[in-house]
Amino acid sequence: MSRPIVLTNGEMHVALNEFGLVHEFYYPYVGLENHAAGTGLRHKIGVYVEGQISWLDSDTRWKLTFSYPSTALVGHTIAKNEALGIILEFDDCVDAYISVFMRNIHVVNLWPQPREVKLFLHQAFAIGDSRSNTDTAQYLPDSEAILHYRGRRAFMISGQHNDLPFDQHAIGLFGIEGHEGTFRDAEDGELSGSNVEHGRVDSTLRFSLNIAAHSSERVMYWIAAGTSTREANYVHKQVKENGLLKRLHDTTTWWEEWLKPAIKVAKKLPPKYQESFIDSVMIIKSQIDKRGAVIASTDTTMLNYSRDAYAYCWPRDGAYALWPLIRMGYSDEAYRFFEFCKRGLHPSGYLMHKYRADGALGSSWHTYVHENNVIAPPIQEDETALVVFMFAQYYQMHPSSSLLKDFYVSMIRPMADFMAEYIDETTSLPKPTYDLWEETFTTTTYTTSLTYAALNVAAELASLMHDDQSAVRWQTTAADIKEAAAKYLFNKSRGVFYKAINVQNGQVQYNQAIDSSAVFGVYLYGLFDADSEEVKTSVQTLINTFHVSREAPGVPRYENDNYRRQSPDVIGNWWFITTLWLAQYNIDRDKNGNLDDITSALDWVLAHALRTNMLSEQIDPTTNEVISPAPLTWSHAEYVSTLLDMIMEDDHASAA
């Protein structure tokens, strides 16, 4: 299930599902402590009219559409039920300045007679993502709100209609002791008024509306968050005193200001890509915690069939996500990310597999003990290398001695020292680590390419810091890697770069599977010259093997990729990332002839995007089914990067 609307302020992150209901509710980190992660935690919305209750997620007569209509991360949802003669319009956002989720709900009566409509808003939390039944919910008459709290997390739920609060409420249990939830209390149009409960608790509010014929009424609804009940109450009072509409307006203004660099760039694009470009930039921003973590995806759909989801910061994904922002001139997000990486750096100079949004080590399936009892850190070296490489690009955009002072000694030098030392004596290539797809402990062509590039840019930074000894050592190691790559990494028989090599008992063993990361890694990071026969031949072999065409431009990760593959008849699912890598290659290498190939890839991306231009991880080639998670931050980053490449190429052509 996709998340057509995601909302954030870098501290609170809310995602709405295909029924317009709260499906993810993160606080106080983007990607950490999802208080709505589980069955029974969807915040239901119901309409009671003409003696019947209709819930948005169980009455199939509701038809929903989603959009981001303004240049702001403010979602617009329309839920229409022709049979009931009711439209619900939602303008939703997370406040840019305080942690509160706000919904401006427009209730429209389509019938030619006045009607009484009762709107029910239900909320359920497992606070702290806890499955222990220790939450408390209370009605606070003085605050005109419902308080849910557990420990250092508190949420105050309230609302107004015509400056009056909700007229009924109910607090109860769900999922235990035979209780389904207080939403069942609403099915006769009345709520019990129960005032407190502890355990696994939920609550429901009611607003009674008298709506004239062909007319409408508005309900303002919000959930204020805090790390104490006092803080949550303070946020709640801010909304009451300022008014929800003013705070919604101020948040829209904040986003419009933040998006100015992206909007300026978007105007250079063909009109059909402008909206999706802006949406993708906003979605990237939505996955960034204000303390630096860049979350791969806040979508928890994978928990339905897997042990874990993607709500972690992979240094690789984070660096790729920030690259298009850096190119457009954004500064703060990248700087905080590098601070995050510096805090998480292992004393030996490498970054670990992934991290939680609070900087703690994330879950991992990588081992310290490998085949033949080889002991090595459970890492992917490309993550360390990419952070070094991306920092150098960031420095070029924002050159300053203070930036180097903040990061060179504490982060860049230990990272580069690790990479320069972690070299196999037999091949002069990097020693094995896990590949970027997180599956195999090996020396990949992709990681080799990135290590080579990272050491070169690190040497340039060393020269700026007058650290000549390090500069010479890192440049020498990079040169040795390049020489060894020419010897070991190209498969002449297949006309393509090897996916990986391993050394066993002094003998080199080759993985001949065609891997998109190997082909584009050597090109993207300059390990082989872009005009070399090896690169050109490898790209053509990939196109032929994966049957890439203008009609079907999707590109798998590698041959016979089993991850989420439904049919053995396909070579692997199509990934947005790898498809866009090929588009980027075509933009750069062929200035005229491949325009149709480029636009066919971009149009394919848009055709497979979800509502609100949300991009997932992959597509099933046999069914065109979207494979979660969605959104995937990296997919959006590659889409934005590809469009930026188009603009740069046009600018170069105009200059020529």
C-alpha positions in Angstrom: 0.0 0.0 0.0 1.4 3.4 -1.0 1.5 6.6 1.0 0.1 9.2 -1.4 0.6 12.0 1.1 3.7 12.4 3.3 4.1 15.4 5.7 6.9 16.6 7.9 8.7 19.3 9.7 11.9 17.3 10.3 10.7 16.2 13.8 7.2 15.0 13.2 6.4 12.9 10.1 2.9 11.8 9.1 2.0 9.6 6.2 -1.6 9.1 4.9 -2.7 5.9 3.2 -5.0 5.3 0.2 -8.0 6.0 2.4 -6.7 9.3 3.6 -6.1 7.9 7.0 -3.0 8.4 9.2 -0.9 5.3 8.6 2.5 6.4 9.9 3.0 8.8 12.7 6.7 9.4 13.6 7.8 11.6 16.5 10.3 13.0 17.6 12.4 11.7 14.8 11.6 11.3 11.1 11.8 7.5 10.7 12.0 6.6 14.4 9.2 5.9 17.0 6.3 5.2 14.7 3.3 5.5 17.0 1.0 4.1 14.4 2.9 1.1 13.1 0.6 -1.8 13.3 -2.9 -3.3 12.7 -5.6 -1.4 14.4 -3.6 1.9 14.5 -5.1 3.5 11.4 -6.9 6.7 12.4 -10.4 6.1 11.1 -12.7 8.8 9.7 -16.4 8.2 9.6 -19.5 10.1 8.5 -22.9 9.5 10.1 -25.8 10.7 8.0 -29.3 9.5 7.3 -29.1 7.1 10.1 -26.0 5.2 9.0 -22.3 5.3 9.6 -19.8 5.2 6.7 -16.1 4.8 7.3 -13.7 5.9 4.6 -11.7 2.6 4.8 -14.6 0.2 4.7 -17.3 1.8 2.5 -16.2 1.2 -1.1 -18.5 4.0 -2.3 -15.9 6.5 -1.2 -13.7 7.6 -4.1 -10.5 9.4 -3.2 -8.0 11.6 -5.0 -4.8 13.1 -3.7 -2.6 16.0 -4.7 -0.1 18.6 -3.6 -1.8 21.5 -5.3 0.5 24.3 -4.1 4.2 24.6 -4.0 4.2 23.3 -0.4 4.2 20.0 1.4 0.5 20.5 2.1 -1.6 17.5 1.0 -5.1 17.9 -0.5 -7.4 14.9 -0.4 -10.9 14.7 -1.8 -13.2 11.9 -0.6 -16.5 11.7 -2.5 -19.4 9.4 -1.7 -22.1 10.0 -4.4 -24.6 7.6 -2.7 -24.4 9.5 0.6 -24.3 12.9 -1.1 -21.2 13.9 0.9 -17.7 15.2 -0.1 -14.9 15.5 2.4 -12.0 17.8 1.4 -8.9 17.7 3.5 -6.0 20.2 3.6 -3.3 18.5 5.7 0.1 19.5 6.9 2.6 19.2 9.7 3.3 22.6 11.0 6.6 24.0 9.9 7.5 25.5 13.3 5.9 23.3 16.0 5.1 19.6 16.0 1.4 19.4 15.3 -0.5 17.5 12.5 -3.4 19.6 11.3 -6.4 18.8 9.1 -8.7 21.5 7.7 -11.8 19.4 6.8 -14.4 20.8 4.4 -17.7 18.8 4.7 -19.9 19.4 1.6 -23.6 18.5 1.4 -24.4 17.6 -2.2 -28.2 17.2 -1.6 -30.8 19.9 -2.2 -32.0 19.9 1.4 -30.4 20.7 4.7 -29.0 17.8 6.6 -27.4 16.9 10.0 -24.0 15.3 9.4 -21.9 13.9 12.3 -18.2 13.6 11.6 -16.2 11.1 13.7 -12.4 11.3 14.0 -10.7 8.3 15.6 -7.1 7.9 16.7 -5.2 5.0 18.1 -1.5 4.9 19.1 1.0 2.3 20.3 3.2 5.0 21.8 6.9 4.5 21.3 6.0 1.7 18.9 5.4 -0.3 22.0 3.3 -3.5 22.1 3.1 -3.4 25.9 -0.3 -2.2 27.1 0.7 0.8 29.2 -0.6 3.9 27.3 -3.1 6.2 29.0 -5.8 8.4 27.4 -7.7 11.1 29.3 -10.3 13.7 28.5 -9.0 17.1 29.6 -12.1 19.4 30.0 -10.1 22.5 30.7 -8.0 22.1 27.5 -11.0 20.8 25.5 -8.8 17.9 24.3 -8.0 14.2 24.5 -4.5 13.4 25.9 -2.7 10.2 24.9 0.6 9.7 26.7 3.3 7.2 27.7 6.5 8.2 29.3 8.2 11.0 27.4 5.7 11.0 24.6 2.4 12.9 24.7 -0.2 13.7 22.1 -3.1 16.1 22.5 -6.0 15.7 20.1 -8.6 18.4 19.6 -10.5 20.4 17.1 -13.1 23.1 16.5 -16.2 23.8 14.5 -17.5 27.4 14.5 -15.0 28.1 17.3 -16.6 25.4 19.4 -14.8 22.1 20.4 -16.0 18.6 19.6 -19.4 17.9 21.1 -18.9 14.2 22.1 -15.9 12.0 22.8 -15.1 8.4 23.9 -12.0 6.8 25.3 -11.6 3.0 25.4 -9.6 -0.1 24.6 -8.8 -1.8 21.3 -7.1 -5.0 20.4 -7.4 -6.5 23.9 -10.0 -8.1 26.1 -12.4 -8.4 23.2 -12.5 -4.7 22.4 -12.3 -3.6 18.8 -12.0 0.2 19.5 -14.1 3.2 20.3 -15.0 3.7 16.7 -17.6 1.0 17.3 -19.2 3.3 19.8 -19.9 5.7 16.9 -22.0 3.4 14.8 -25.3 4.7 16.3 -24.2 8.3 15.9 -23.6 8.8 19.6 -20.4 8.5 21.8 -20.4 7.3 25.4 -18.4 10.1 26.9 -16.0 7.8 28.7 -13.2 9.9 30.1 -10.2 7.7 30.9 -8.6 4.4 30.1 -5.2 2.8 30.4 -3.6 -0.1 28.5 -4.0 -0.3 24.8 -6.2 2.7 24.3 -7.9 4.7 21.6 -10.3 7.6 21.3 -12.9 9.1 19.1 -14.2 12.7 18.7 -17.5 13.8 17.2 -18.5 17.0 15.5 -22.2 17.6 14.8 -22.8 19.8 11.7 -26.0 21.3 10.4 -25.3 21.8 6.7 -27.7 23.7 4.4 -28.7 22.4 1.0 -25.7 22.4 -1.5 -23.6 24.0 1.2 -20.7 23.1 3.5 -19.1 23.5 6.9 -15.5 23.3 8.1 -13.9 21.3 11.0 -10.4 22.0 12.2 -8.6 19.0 13.7 -5.2 18.6 15.1 -2.8 16.3 17.0 -0.2 18.2 19.0 3.0 16.4 20.2 5.5 16.9 22.9 8.1 15.0 24.9 6.0 15.9 28.0 2.3 16.5 28.6 3.3 20.1 29.3 5.0 20.5 26.0 2.1 18.9 24.1 -0.4 21.2 25.9 1.8 24.2 24.9 1.7 23.2 21.3 -2.1 22.6 21.5 -2.6 26.1 22.9 -0.6 27.6 20.1 -3.0 26.2 17.6 -6.0 27.3 19.5 -4.7 30.8 20.0 -3.3 31.4 16.5 -6.0 29.5 14.7 -5.4 26.5 12.5 -5.9 28.3 9.2 -3.2 30.9 10.1 -0.7 28.1 11.0 -1.6 26.3 7.8 -0.9 29.5 5.8 2.4 30.1 7.6 3.5 26.5 6.9 2.6 27.0 3.2 4.7 30.2 3.2 7.6 28.4 4.8 7.6 25.7 2.1 7.2 28.2 -0.7 10.3 29.9 0.6 12.3 26.7 0.9 11.3 25.6 -2.5 12.5 28.8 -4.3 15.8 27.2 -5.6 13.9 24.2 -6.9 11.2 26.2 -8.5 13.8 28.3 -10.3 15.3 25.2 -11.7 12.0 23.6 -12.6 11.1 26.5 -14.9 13.9 25.3 -17.2 12.4 21.9 -17.6 9.8 20.8 -20.2 6.3 21.5 -18.7 5.3 17.9 -18.3 8.1 17.3 -15.8 7.9 20.4 -13.7 5.2 19.3 -11.2 6.8 15.9 -10.6 10.2 17.6 -10.2 8.9 19.8 -7.4 6.9 16.9 -5.8 10.1 14.8 -5.8 12.1 17.6 -4.2 9.5 17.9 -1.5 9.3 14.1 -0.9 13.1 14.0 -0.5 12.9 16.8 2.1 10.1 14.9 3.8 12.4 12.0 4.6 15.1 14.1 6.2 15.3 14.4 10.0 16.3 17.9 11.2 19.3 16.3 13.0 20.8 15.0 9.8 19.5 11.5 9.2 18.1 10.8 5.7 15.6 8.0 5.9 15.4 5.5 3.0 11.6 5.3 3.3 9.1 5.9 6.1 6.7 3.5 4.5 6.2 0.5 6.8 4.3 -1.7 4.3 7.2 -4.2 4.3 6.4 -5.0 7.9 3.4 -7.0 6.5 5.7 -9.6 5.0 9.2 -8.9 6.3 11.1 -8.5 9.6 11.8 -4.9 9.2 11.2 -1.8 7.0 13.3 0.9 5.5 13.0 3.6 8.2 16.8 3.8 8.6 19.6 6.0 7.4 21.9 4.2 5.0 24.8 6.6 4.4 24.7 5.6 0.8 21.0 6.4 0.3 21.5 9.6 2.3 24.4 10.8 0.1 22.5 10.1 -3.1 19.4 11.8 -1.8 21.3 14.9 -0.9 23.2 15.2 -4.2 20.4 16.9 -6.2 19.8 19.3 -3.3 23.5 20.2 -3.2 23.5 20.8 -6.9 20.6 23.2 -6.5 22.4 25.2 -3.8 20.7 23.8 -0.7 23.2 23.7 2.2 21.8 23.0 5.6 20.5 19.5 4.9 23.8 18.2 3.6 25.8 19.8 6.4 23.6 18.2 9.1 24.0 14.8 7.3 27.7 15.0 7.3 27.6 15.9 11.0 25.3 12.8 11.5 27.9 10.6 9.6 30.8 12.0 11.7 28.9 11.1 14.9 28.4 7.6 13.6 31.9 7.0 12.3 33.6 3.8 13.6 36.9 4.5 15.3 38.6 2.5 12.5 37.3 5.0 9.9 34.3 3.4 8.3 30.6 3.8 8.4 28.4 0.9 9.5 25.6 -0.7 7.5 22.8 1.6 8.6 21.7 3.9 11.4 18.5 4.8 13.3 17.4 8.4 13.0 18.8 9.1 16.5 22.3 8.0 15.4 22.2 4.6 17.0 23.3 1.5 15.0 20.5 0.0 12.9 19.6 -3.6 12.6 21.8 -5.7 10.3 22.1 -9.2 8.8 25.8 -8.7 8.0 28.4 -10.8 9.9 31.9 -10.3 11.2 32.8 -13.9 10.3 32.9 -14.8 6.6 33.8 -17.7 4.4 36.9 -19.6 5.4 36.8 -17.8 8.8 37.8 -14.5 7.4 37.2 -11.8 10.0 36.2 -8.4 8.5 33.8 -5.6 9.6 30.2 -6.1 8.5 30.1 -3.0 6.3 29.6 -1.9 2.7 32.7 0.1 1.9 30.9 2.0 -0.8 28.9 3.9 1.9 32.1 5.3 3.4 33.5 6.1 0.0 30.3 7.8 -1.2 30.1 10.1 1.8 33.7 11.2 1.2 33.0 11.8 -2.5 29.8 13.7 -1.8 31.5 15.8 0.8 34.0 16.9 -1.8 31.2 17.9 -4.1 29.5 19.8 -1.3 32.8 21.6 -0.6 33.1 22.7 -4.2 29.7 24.3 -3.9 30.4 25.9 -0.5 34.2 26.3 -0.2 35.3 27.5 3.2 38.2 26.9 5.6 35.7 26.4 8.4 34.0 23.5 6.5 37.3 21.7 6.2 38.1 22.5 9.8 34.8 20.9 10.9 35.2 17.7 8.9 38.7 17.0 7.5 40.5 15.7 10.5 37.5 14.2 12.3 35.9 12.5 9.3 37.6 12.7 5.9 41.1 11.7 6.9 40.1 8.6 9.0 37.8 7.5 6.2 40.4 7.9 3.5 43.0 6.2 5.7 40.7 3.2 6.1 40.1 2.9 2.4 43.8 3.3 1.5 44.7 0.6 4.0 41.9 -1.8 3.2 43.5 -3.1 0.1 43.9 -6.8 -1.0 47.6 -7.6 -1.5 47.0 -10.0 -4.4 45.0 -7.7 -6.6 45.6 -4.1 -5.2 41.8 -3.7 -5.3 39.7 -3.0 -2.2 39.2 -6.0 0.1 35.8 -7.6 0.2 32.9 -6.0 1.9 29.2 -6.3 1.3 27.9 -5.1 -2.0 25.6 -2.1 -2.3 22.6 -4.5 -2.7 23.5 -5.8 0.7 23.7 -9.5 -0.3 27.2 -10.7 -1.0 30.6 -10.3 0.8 32.9 -9.6 -2.2 35.0 -7.1 -4.0 32.6 -5.4 -6.5 33.3 -3.3 -9.5 30.9 -0.7 -8.1 32.6 -0.4 -4.7 36.1 -0.3 -6.4 34.9 2.6 -8.6 33.7 4.6 -5.7 36.8 3.9 -3.6 38.9 5.1 -6.4 37.0 8.3 -6.8 36.8 8.9 -3.0 40.5 8.6 -2.6 41.2 11.0 -5.4 38.9 13.7 -4.0 40.2 13.1 -0.5 43.7 13.7 -1.8 42.5 17.1 -3.2 41.1 18.0 0.2 44.3 16.9 1.8 46.3 19.3 -0.4 44.0 22.1 0.6 44.8 21.3 4.2 48.5 21.1 3.4 48.5 17.4 4.5 50.8 16.5 1.6 51.8 13.1 3.0 48.2 11.9 3.1 47.5 13.4 -0.3 50.4 11.5 -1.9 49.5 8.2 -0.2 45.8 8.4 -1.2 46.6 9.4 -4.8 49.1 6.5 -5.1 46.5 4.0 -3.8 43.9 5.4 -6.2 46.4 5.0 -9.1 47.1 1.4 -8.1 43.4 0.7 -8.0 42.9 2.1 -11.5 45.8 0.0 -12.8 44.5 -3.2 -11.1 40.9 -2.5 -12.4 42.2 -2.5 -16.0 43.7 -5.9 -15.3 40.9 -7.6 -13.4 37.5 -6.0 -13.9 36.5 -6.3 -17.5 35.0 -9.5 -18.8 36.2 -9.7 -22.4 34.2 -12.8 -23.2 30.8 -11.2 -22.3 31.9 -7.6 -23.2 30.9 -6.2 -19.8 32.4 -5.4 -16.5 32.4 -8.2 -13.9 29.9 -7.8 -11.1 32.6 -8.8 -8.6 35.7 -10.8 -7.9 37.0 -12.9 -5.0 40.4 -14.2 -4.1 40.6 -17.7 -2.8 44.0 -19.3 -2.0 45.7 -16.7 -4.2 43.4 -17.4 -7.1 41.0 -14.8 -8.5 37.4 -16.0 -9.0 35.0 -13.9 -11.1 31.2 -13.2 -10.7 30.1 -12.9 -14.3 26.5 -11.7 -13.7 25.7 -8.5 -15.4 25.1 -5.9 -12.7 23.9 -2.3 -13.5 25.9 -0.9 -10.6 29.1 -2.3 -12.1 28.4 -0.8 -15.5 27.4 2.6 -14.3 29.8 2.7 -11.4 32.9 2.7 -13.5 31.3 5.4 -15.7 29.9 7.6 -12.9 33.1 7.6 -10.9 35.7 7.7 -13.6 37.4 4.4 -13.0 37.3 3.9 -16.8 37.1 6.7 -19.3 33.5 7.3 -20.4 34.6 7.0 -24.1 36.5 3.8 -23.6 35.5 0.7 -25.5 35.0 -1.1 -22.2 32.3 1.3 -21.0 30.5 1.6 -24.3 30.6 -2.1 -24.9 29.4 -2.8 -21.3 26.4 -0.4 -21.7 25.4 -2.1 -24.9 25.7 -5.5 -23.4 23.5 -4.5 -20.5 20.9 -3.1 -22.9 20.9 -6.2 -25.0 20.8 -8.6 -22.0 18.1 -6.8 -20.2 16.1 -6.2 -23.4 15.9 -2.4 -22.8 14.0 -0.5 -25.4 12.1 2.7 -25.8 8.9 0.8 -25.3 10.2 -1.0 -22.2 13.1 1.1 -20.7 13.0 -0.5 -17.3 16.4 -1.8 -16.1 16.9 -4.5 -13.4 19.6 -4.4 -10.8 21.4 -7.5 -12.1 20.8 -10.8 -13.9 18.4 -13.2 -12.1 17.8 -10.9 -9.2 15.4 -12.8 -6.9 14.5 -10.0 -4.6 10.7 -9.5 -4.7 10.7 -11.2 -8.1 7.3 -13.0 -8.7 8.1 -14.8 -11.9 11.1 -16.9 -12.9 10.5 -15.9 -16.5 11.9 -12.4 -15.9 15.5 -11.5 -15.5 14.7 -9.3 -12.5 12.3 -6.5 -11.5 12.7 -3.0 -12.9 14.2 -0.5 -10.6 13.7 3.2 -10.9 17.3 3.8 -9.7 19.0 1.7 -12.4 16.6 2.8 -15.1 17.5 6.4 -14.4 21.3 5.6 -14.3 21.0 4.6 -18.0 19.1 7.8 -18.7 21.8 9.8 -17.1 24.4 8.0 -19.2 22.5 8.7 -22.4 22.2 12.4 -21.5 25.9 12.7 -21.0 27.3 10.5 -23.8 25.0 11.2 -26.7 24.2 14.9 -27.2 21.6 14.4 -29.9 20.7 10.9 -30.9 19.4 9.5 -27.6 16.8 12.2 -26.8 14.0 9.7 -27.5 15.7 7.1 -25.2 16.0 9.7 -22.4 12.4 11.0 -22.6 11.1 7.4 -22.9 12.8 6.6 -19.6 11.5 9.7 -17.9 8.0 9.1 -19.3 8.1 5.5 -18.1 9.0 6.8 -14.6 6.0 9.1 -14.6 3.7 6.4 -16.0 4.7 4.1 -13.1 4.5 6.8 -10.4 1.8 6.6 -7.8 -0.6 9.4 -7.0 1.1 12.6 -6.1 4.1 11.4 -8.2 5.2 9.1 -5.5 8.0 6.7 -6.7 8.5 3.2 -5.2 11.6 1.0 -5.3 10.8 -1.3 -8.1 8.2 -2.5 -10.7 7.1 -6.0 -11.5 7.7 -6.4 -15.3 5.0 -9.0 -15.7 2.2 -7.1 -14.0 3.5 -3.5 -13.8 2.7 -3.8 -10.1 4.3 -1.2 -7.8 6.7 -2.9 -5.3 6.9 -1.1 -2.0 8.2 0.8 -0.2 6.8 4.0 -1.6 8.1 6.6 -1.4 11.7 5.5 -1.8 13.9 8.5 -1.2 16.7 7.3 -3.5 14.3 6.8 -6.4 13.1 10.4 -6.2 16.7 11.6 -5.9 17.8 9.8 -9.1 14.7 11.3 -10.9 15.6 14.8 -9.8 19.3 14.2 -10.7 18.3 13.0 -14.2 16.2 16.1 -14.8 19.1 18.3 -13.5 21.4 16.5 -16.0 19.0 17.5 -18.8 19.1 21.1 -17.8 22.9 21.1 -17.5 23.3 19.5 -20.9 20.9 22.1 -22.4 22.9 24.9 -20.7 26.2 23.5 -22.1 24.7 23.2 -25.6 23.5 26.9 -25.4 26.9 28.0 -24.3 28.5 26.2 -27.2 
